């Protein structure tokens, strides 16, 4: 069980590092990131939650559709 928690923690750390890199590049106006919107720069912070909620909703909808076919 600690193996799963470690992988989740590593992924969270990676997303935070990616966000910090994007943030520094945006604030210093370096590279392509300087032209990105703030939505794109902050995507590593909010995108995993949005994807998880979307997948959950898809599963709930598909489950509801198949249970009503009785």
Backbone torsions as a table, in degrees:
resi	resn	phi	psi	omega
1	UNK	NA	-34.9	179.4
2	UNK	-66.9	-23.4	178.5
3	UNK	-65.7	-42.2	178.3
4	UNK	-65.1	-42.2	-179.9
5	UNK	-64.6	-38.8	179.4
6	UNK	-64.3	-42.2	178.2
7	UNK	-64.4	-40.3	178.6
8	UNK	-65.5	-41.3	178.3
9	UNK	-65.6	-38.3	178.9
10	UNK	-66.6	-39.5	178.3
11	UNK	-65.5	-42.8	178.5
12	UNK	-62.3	-43.0	178.5
13	UNK	-63.1	-41.6	178.7
14	UNK	-62.1	-43.5	179.1
15	UNK	-64.1	-38.0	177.9
16	UNK	-67.1	-41.1	178.4
17	UNK	-63.7	-43.2	178.3
18	UNK	-61.2	-43.8	177.6
19	UNK	-60.3	-44.7	-179.1
20	UNK	-63.6	-37.7	176.4
21	UNK	-63.8	-47.6	178.1
22	UNK	-60.1	-41.5	-178.8
23	UNK	-62.5	-47.3	179.7
24	UNK	-62.7	-43.5	179.3
25	UNK	-63.7	-39.5	179.5
26	UNK	-67.4	-45.4	-177.4
27	UNK	-69.8	-30.1	179.4
28	UNK	-93.2	0.6	177.8
29	UNK	57.9	44.9	-179.6
30	UNK	-106.4	132.3	172.3
31	UNK	69.6	-164.1	-178.3
32	UNK	-66.0	-27.7	-176.4
33	UNK	-62.1	-26.6	179.6
34	UNK	-59.7	-28.9	-178.8
35	UNK	-92.9	-5.4	-179.4
36	UNK	-72.0	153.5	173.1
37	UNK	-76.1	163.5	179.1
38	UNK	-67.2	-25.1	175.4
39	UNK	-59.8	-43.8	-179.0
40	UNK	-70.1	-37.7	-179.3
41	UNK	-66.1	-39.1	-178.2
42	UNK	-89.8	1.6	-178.1
43	UNK	-54.7	-38.5	178.4
44	UNK	-60.5	-19.4	179.6
45	UNK	-85.0	-41.2	-173.6
46	UNK	-105.6	-21.5	-175.9
47	UNK	-61.2	-42.0	179.0
48	UNK	-59.7	-37.2	178.7
49	UNK	-68.0	-41.8	179.4
50	UNK	-64.4	-42.4	178.9
51	UNK	-64.2	-42.7	179.4
52	UNK	-63.2	-44.2	179.2
53	UNK	-65.0	-41.0	178.5
54	UNK	-62.1	-44.9	178.4
55	UNK	-63.7	-40.2	177.9
56	UNK	-61.3	-44.6	179.6
57	UNK	-64.7	-39.0	177.4
58	UNK	-62.9	-43.5	179.3
59	UNK	-63.2	-43.4	-180.0
60	UNK	-63.1	-43.3	-179.2
61	UNK	-65.9	-45.0	179.6
62	UNK	-64.0	-41.4	178.2
63	UNK	-62.8	-40.6	179.5
64	UNK	-66.8	-38.4	179.3
65	UNK	-66.2	-41.6	-179.7
66	UNK	-74.5	-27.4	179.4
67	UNK	-78.2	-21.2	179.8
68	UNK	-86.1	-5.2	-179.3
69	UNK	-76.2	-1.0	-179.6
70	UNK	-58.0	NA	NA
